[in-house]
Amino acid sequence: MNDYDALFQSVSTIAKEMQGLQILAVTQYTPVVEAIIASRSRDVRHIEHTLDGLLDFACHPAGLQLFKTLCRHYYHIDPSATVDYINAYREMWDAKETEGAAMIAEVKPGFLCPKGYKQTEVGVHPRI
């Protein structure tokens, strides 16, 4: 095994671990988002804290869906702050959609991860 193969194997292992963390985060954030929605919470501090956390995992499709769901809820409470979160998502994850403040349209595959990377079945890899 040469240095390139070892490096690729190491990066692949890290990518798989990151994907596992993304799935764990979605599992843990799902009941939080569901509770906020079900209770029709207007607790701005709690909602923003949750959105801050979800923003870190929005490169995973299920994490993005939770983020969108909470943004749709929060939009009725503070539209301006919601737009700020959507813009933060776009900056962080390079979503090139013009879908409006409510994020109605789905994000296209390939725009779910940081600039210069693409989402694949085994994780996040640099674009070739």
C-alpha positions, 0 to 999 in steps of 0.5 A: 500500500502506497502513501496515497492508498493509506491516505485515501483509506484514512480519509474514507474511515473518517468520512464513514465516522462523520456519516455515523455522527450525522445519523446520530445527530439526526436521531437525537435532534428529531424528538427535539424538533418534533416537540417544538413543532407539536407544542407550537413553541415560541421560545426563540432561544430554544428554537435558535439553539436547535437551529444552530445545532442542526446547521452543523448536520444539514449536509445529511438529507435527514438533517436538512429536512429537520432544519427546513421543518424548524425553519418553516415553524420559526418563519412565523415567529421571526421571518428575518431571523429565519432568513438569516439561518437560511443564508447561513445554511447557504454559506456553509453548505453552498446550496445554490437554490433560490427557493425563498425564505421558507425553503420550500423546494428540495435541495439538489443532490450534490449541493449538500456538502461544503464547497469543493466536496460532494455527497456519496453513498460512503460519505463526503469526498473532494470533487474530482 
